[in-house]
């Protein structure tokens, strides 16, 4: 065969009209964020009615609505000894976290029995539909409460609390610290005590109310312990121009930079295509950033960062939020 008769195939021009950055109708980067109601960091307490009536108590506490705490498992068990952390990680649904305000290593060291104060309060929570006991001990306690001295009344009330059927088996366990740590850091981890036992409706109420401010010396919140919480925190950052006056400019720069960043585009497109999300790479990067918001702190975080970017995790949460950067493994996008 005459080699001159062979002609090379013509080079095809890659058609990328649908994915072309310049021709895509990019949305307004300052449009209101989507999915705000899904953000666990922005929820409030009492957002769902409990299935049973709320209990009463003779101990006054601040009855109000608060921001709902959302703390990942790794933070709740940070600086807890390996044995205790292992038990919690293996069965997180069996525990609730009890977080003291002003708490930390120093508080636990100065008040090694503060868990008993929390437990004593929880035992006073009574549901109205509880059937009254009719044994002689209860009649005697009732008589003491009616006619006894203040000391006798207090003792009788505590004895009644110990009979509370909803707190049967209830325990508030102190954290066991993993090593000596930094004695000078008053608020160093561990932060949480761990609650086990109690009736389902009592646990439901504790999570519904969440925060109990009882006195200047005793205030705490009760939260779920979730094995894999979908954190919306993307990264914290700092800089001379990082202040609330520049919020729109910062958010616009973040979004538009990511929309055109080739590595980010490939990364997000791979994940969302694999997950079956429709659309082009441009649609995917818009979807991956359409929940972004910025929160500015009144002060800085522990590393001196005054602001945080938040956003919805998309399918492979940590793969979206954290990726291999040009310079280091695990740098935020």
C-alpha positions as a printed NumPy array, in Angstrom:
array([[  0.   ,   0.   ,   0.   ],
       [  1.249,   3.421,  -0.897],
       [  1.878,   5.191,   2.387],
       [  0.989,   8.461,   0.687],
       [ -2.564,   7.161,   0.309],
       [ -2.92 ,   7.116,   4.055],
       [ -4.269,  10.287,   5.554],
       [ -4.29 ,  11.099,   9.197],
       [ -7.632,  11.512,  10.857],
       [ -8.574,  15.146,  11.356],
       [ -8.171,  16.433,  14.892],
       [-11.479,  16.931,  16.595],
       [-12.23 ,  20.157,  18.384],
       [-13.35 ,  19.389,  21.948],
       [-16.834,  20.724,  22.42 ],
       [-17.046,  22.324,  25.851],
       [-19.812,  24.828,  25.231],
       [-21.922,  23.496,  28.071],
       [-19.012,  23.668,  30.484],
       [-17.283,  26.755,  29.23 ],
       [-16.646,  29.187,  32.065],
       [-17.077,  32.342,  30.04 ],
       [-20.451,  31.511,  28.499],
       [-22.098,  30.04 ,  31.58 ],
       [-24.813,  32.214,  33.201],
       [-23.185,  32.432,  36.622],
       [-25.58 ,  33.385,  39.422],
       [-25.144,  36.385,  41.675],
       [-22.486,  35.305,  44.204],
       [-24.252,  37.442,  46.826],
       [-27.651,  35.782,  46.354],
       [-29.217,  34.609,  49.646],
       [-27.679,  31.305,  50.746],
       [-29.674,  28.135,  50.243],
       [-30.32 ,  25.421,  52.806],
       [-29.914,  27.634,  55.869],
       [-32.616,  25.623,  57.653],
       [-30.462,  22.504,  57.233],
       [-27.434,  24.024,  58.971],
       [-27.173,  22.341,  62.396],
       [-25.045,  25.21 ,  63.698],
       [-27.879,  27.715,  63.231],
       [-30.721,  25.858,  64.934],
       [-32.475,  26.895,  68.134],
       [-33.71 ,  24.881,  71.079],
       [-37.367,  23.865,  71.31 ],
       [-37.592,  23.725,  67.522],
       [-39.613,  20.484,  67.723],
       [-42.41 ,  19.827,  70.184],
       [-41.627,  16.973,  72.59 ],
       [-43.812,  13.892,  72.378],
       [-44.798,  14.205,  76.053],
       [-45.581,  17.078,  78.41 ],
       [-42.596,  18.839,  79.922],
       [-41.755,  17.895,  83.499],
       [-41.982,  20.189,  86.499],
       [-39.315,  20.754,  89.125],
       [-39.052,  22.514,  92.473],
       [-35.66 ,  23.912,  91.399],
       [-35.829,  27.136,  89.391],
       [-33.864,  27.418,  86.141],
       [-33.884,  29.935,  83.296],
       [-36.709,  28.771,  81.049],
       [-35.777,  30.219,  77.65 ],
       [-34.878,  29.441,  74.038],
       [-31.158,  29.214,  73.205],
       [-28.92 ,  28.612,  70.225],
       [-28.628,  24.87 ,  69.799],
       [-25.145,  23.56 ,  70.492],
       [-23.57 ,  21.383,  67.858],
       [-20.25 ,  19.865,  68.856],
       [-18.582,  17.005,  66.95 ],
       [-17.71 ,  13.745,  68.658],
       [-13.964,  14.354,  68.416],
       [-14.344,  17.595,  70.389],
       [-16.532,  16.004,  73.055],
       [-14.062,  13.215,  73.773],
       [-10.914,  15.287,  73.23 ],
       [ -8.33 ,  14.703,  75.977],
       [-10.468,  11.905,  77.455],
       [ -8.568,   8.733,  78.302],
       [ -8.493,   6.084,  75.581],
       [-10.591,   3.55 ,  77.504],
       [-13.439,   5.983,  78.163],
       [-13.319,   7.421,  74.654],
       [-13.49 ,   3.906,  73.175],
       [-16.676,   3.072,  75.106],
       [-18.372,   6.282,  73.94 ],
       [-17.305,   5.887,  70.303],
       [-18.565,   2.3  ,  70.191],
       [-22.069,   3.235,  71.411],
       [-22.606,   7.009,  71.065],
       [-26.414,   6.693,  71.138],
       [-26.272,   5.382,  74.7  ],
       [-24.748,   8.635,  75.949],
       [-25.602,  12.315,  76.078],
       [-22.955,  14.968,  76.61 ],
       [-23.315,  17.346,  79.569],
       [-21.331,  20.541,  79.013],
       [-20.787,  22.879,  81.947],
       [-20.509,  26.61 ,  81.351],
       [-17.145,  27.782,  82.583],
       [-16.144,  24.148,  82.359],
       [-12.822,  22.618,  81.529],
       [ -9.986,  20.797,  83.229],
       [ -9.707,  23.322,  86.079],
       [-13.406,  23.177,  86.985],
       [-13.372,  19.392,  87.127],
       [-10.252,  19.553,  89.268],
       [-11.731,  22.143,  91.666],
       [-15.187,  20.514,  91.84 ],
       [-14.627,  16.778,  91.449],
       [-18.233,  16.007,  92.442],
       [-20.048,  18.539,  90.283],
       [-21.588,  15.645,  88.365],
       [-23.598,  14.889,  91.525],
       [-25.045,  18.416,  91.489],
       [-26.225,  17.891,  87.913],
       [-27.665,  14.485,  88.758],
       [-29.467,  15.864,  91.828],
       [-31.166,  18.495,  89.686],
       [-32.231,  15.98 ,  87.05 ],
       [-33.832,  13.811,  89.715],
       [-36.191,  16.685,  90.553],
       [-37.733,  16.625,  87.063],
       [-41.165,  15.044,  87.43 ],
       [-43.754,  14.252,  84.782],
       [-47.354,  14.861,  85.812],
       [-48.639,  11.448,  84.735],
       [-46.426,   9.561,  87.167],
       [-48.532,   7.274,  89.339],
       [-48.052,   8.198,  93.021],
       [-46.52 ,   5.534,  95.198],
       [-48.629,   4.377,  98.125],
       [-46.096,   2.728, 100.398],
       [-45.471,   3.786, 104.006],
       [-42.131,   5.389, 103.165],
       [-43.79 ,   7.855, 100.79 ],
       [-46.462,   8.722, 103.321],
       [-43.772,   9.353, 105.914],
       [-41.764,  11.531, 103.535],
       [-44.882,  13.526, 102.665],
       [-45.559,  14.118, 106.348],
       [-41.989,  15.291, 106.927],
       [-42.183,  17.662, 103.966],
       [-45.406,  19.069, 105.416],
       [-44.286,  19.562, 109.038],
       [-40.536,  19.002, 109.322],
       [-37.663,  21.401, 109.876],
       [-35.907,  22.867, 106.81 ],
       [-33.156,  20.286, 107.131],
       [-35.679,  17.437, 107.425],
       [-37.689,  18.741, 104.49 ],
       [-34.582,  18.906, 102.294],
       [-33.629,  15.351, 103.242],
       [-37.164,  14.116, 102.543],
       [-37.287,  15.834,  99.175],
       [-34.006,  14.217,  98.178],
       [-35.331,  10.85 ,  99.281],
       [-38.369,  11.417,  97.057],
       [-36.108,  12.39 ,  94.174],
       [-34.269,   9.095,  94.523],
       [-37.584,   7.339,  93.83 ],
       [-38.159,   9.191,  90.534],
       [-38.963,   6.414,  88.015],
       [-37.682,   8.471,  85.082],
       [-34.214,   8.787,  86.588],
       [-33.84 ,   5.138,  87.49 ],
       [-30.358,   4.061,  86.41 ],
       [-29.441,   7.64 ,  85.491],
       [-25.743,   8.451,  85.832],
       [-23.654,  11.52 ,  85.036],
       [-20.081,  10.313,  84.592],
       [-17.055,  12.552,  85.02 ],
       [-14.501,  12.539,  82.173],
       [-11.221,  10.784,  82.876],
       [ -8.483,  13.044,  81.636],
       [ -5.86 ,  11.682,  79.262],
       [ -2.624,  12.738,  80.978],
       [ -1.824,  15.83 ,  83.048],
       [ -2.334,  18.388,  80.274],
       [ -1.723,  22.097,  80.738],
       [ -2.561,  22.981,  84.336],
       [ -2.487,  26.711,  83.556],
       [ -5.148,  26.493,  80.843],
       [ -8.356,  26.765,  82.856],
       [-10.641,  25.852,  79.977],
       [ -8.578,  23.079,  78.409],
       [-10.351,  19.889,  77.356],
       [-12.036,  17.668,  78.36 ],
       [-15.194,  19.756,  78.374],
       [-17.976,  17.181,  78.674],
       [-19.403,  14.839,  81.26 ],
       [-21.373,  11.854,  79.967],
       [-24.949,  10.923,  80.845],
       [-26.239,   7.363,  80.664],
       [-29.569,   5.837,  81.62 ],
       [-32.819,   7.631,  82.323],
       [-36.172,   7.166,  80.615],
       [-36.59 ,   7.964,  76.912],
       [-38.929,  10.856,  77.683],
       [-36.517,  12.373,  80.18 ],
       [-33.675,  12.207,  77.661],
       [-35.97 ,  13.701,  75.021],
       [-36.821,  16.616,  77.33 ],
       [-33.17 ,  17.244,  78.224],
       [-32.334,  17.568,  74.526],
       [-35.45 ,  19.665,  73.854],
       [-34.617,  22.203,  76.574],
       [-30.823,  21.717,  76.222],
       [-29.645,  24.525,  78.494],
       [-30.285,  24.71 ,  82.238],
       [-29.045,  27.834,  84.031],
       [-29.707,  27.045,  87.684],
       [-27.343,  29.324,  89.568],
       [-24.145,  31.297,  89.116],
       [-22.232,  28.148,  89.967],
       [-24.255,  25.623,  87.986],
       [-25.251,  26.023,  84.347],
       [-25.   ,  23.292,  81.728],
       [-26.256,  22.081,  78.367],
       [-27.157,  18.567,  77.252],
       [-26.425,  17.526,  73.658],
       [-26.485,  14.45 ,  71.478],
       [-23.306,  12.56 ,  70.746],
       [-23.253,  11.787,  67.038],
       [-20.705,   9.44 ,  65.538],
       [-20.329,  11.287,  62.234],
       [-21.835,  14.767,  62.522],
       [-22.121,  16.599,  59.197],
       [-20.243,  19.723,  60.186],
       [-20.856,  22.78 ,  58.039],
       [-17.585,  24.417,  59.082],
       [-15.338,  24.707,  56.013],
       [-12.454,  26.8  ,  57.298],
       [-11.438,  29.614,  59.613],
       [ -9.349,  32.44 ,  58.227],
       [ -7.728,  35.758,  59.079],
       [ -6.207,  38.793,  57.372],
       [ -5.952,  42.553,  57.556],
       [ -9.136,  43.   ,  55.517],
       [-11.165,  40.333,  57.338],
       [-13.912,  42.308,  59.034],
       [-17.669,  42.55 ,  58.708],
       [-17.528,  45.672,  56.55 ],
       [-15.921,  43.558,  53.809],
       [-18.267,  40.581,  54.113],
       [-19.805,  40.906,  50.636],
       [-16.442,  41.417,  48.962],
       [-14.929,  38.413,  50.759],
       [-17.83 ,  36.085,  49.952],
       [-17.882,  37.197,  46.316],
       [-14.145,  36.608,  45.954],
       [-14.357,  33.152,  47.558],
       [-17.176,  31.98 ,  45.303],
       [-15.934,  33.404,  42.014],
       [-12.416,  32.12 ,  42.665],
       [-13.683,  28.606,  43.33 ],
       [-15.995,  28.66 ,  40.306],
       [-13.029,  29.165,  38.002],
       [-10.437,  27.119,  39.921],
       [ -9.631,  24.103,  37.738],
       [ -8.636,  21.769,  40.558],
       [-11.745,  22.618,  42.566],
       [-13.945,  22.165,  39.493],
       [-12.503,  18.715,  38.753],
       [-12.739,  17.717,  42.397],
       [-16.382,  18.749,  42.87 ],
       [-17.476,  17.468,  39.457],
       [-15.99 ,  14.048,  40.172],
       [-17.832,  13.722,  43.479],
       [-21.204,  15.043,  42.352],
       [-21.156,  13.129,  39.069],
       [-20.394,   9.947,  40.994],
       [-23.294,  10.756,  43.327],
       [-25.644,  11.094,  40.348],
       [-26.137,  14.863,  40.543],
       [-27.421,  16.249,  37.221],
       [-25.844,  19.126,  35.348],
       [-22.467,  20.279,  34.114],
       [-19.302,  21.01 ,  36.043],
       [-20.461,  24.629,  36.274],
       [-23.762,  23.54 ,  37.793],
       [-21.852,  21.396,  40.259],
       [-19.514,  24.112,  41.515],
       [-22.47 ,  26.458,  41.951],
       [-24.288,  23.775,  43.923],
       [-21.214,  23.165,  46.08 ],
       [-21.026,  26.861,  47.049],
       [-24.655,  28.024,  47.11 ],
       [-24.945,  27.575,  50.888],
       [-21.784,  29.507,  51.764],
       [-22.003,  32.102,  54.517],
       [-19.44 ,  33.897,  56.663],
       [-19.557,  34.35 ,  60.417],
       [-17.401,  36.956,  62.128],
       [-16.405,  36.498,  65.75 ],
       [-16.515,  39.234,  68.366],
       [-13.064,  37.945,  69.255],
       [-10.794,  35.403,  67.607],
       [-10.776,  31.632,  67.849],
       [ -7.963,  29.703,  69.521],
       [ -5.691,  30.213,  66.497],
       [ -6.431,  33.921,  66.137],
       [ -8.91 ,  33.581,  63.258],
       [-11.727,  36.139,  63.331],
       [-14.041,  34.548,  60.746],
       [-15.435,  31.205,  59.518],
       [-16.807,  30.094,  56.164],
       [-19.789,  27.762,  56.491],
       [-21.405,  25.558,  53.875],
       [-23.448,  22.41 ,  53.398],
       [-21.422,  19.204,  53.096],
       [-22.163,  17.636,  49.72 ],
       [-22.305,  13.832,  49.695],
       [-18.714,  12.974,  50.547],
       [-18.544,  15.61 ,  53.258],
       [-14.89 ,  15.671,  54.196],
       [-13.834,  15.155,  50.589],
       [-15.657,  18.364,  49.642],
       [-14.456,  20.36 ,  52.621],
       [-10.87 ,  19.146,  52.744],
       [ -8.656,  18.179,  49.879],
       [ -5.018,  17.763,  48.908],
       [ -3.753,  21.225,  48.123],
       [ -0.683,  22.118,  46.079],
       [  1.346,  22.629,  49.228],
       [ -0.028,  20.429,  51.985],
       [ -2.337,  17.527,  52.728],
       [ -5.66 ,  18.397,  54.278],
       [ -5.675,  22.124,  53.688],
       [ -9.106,  23.764,  53.508],
       [-10.361,  24.669,  50.054]])
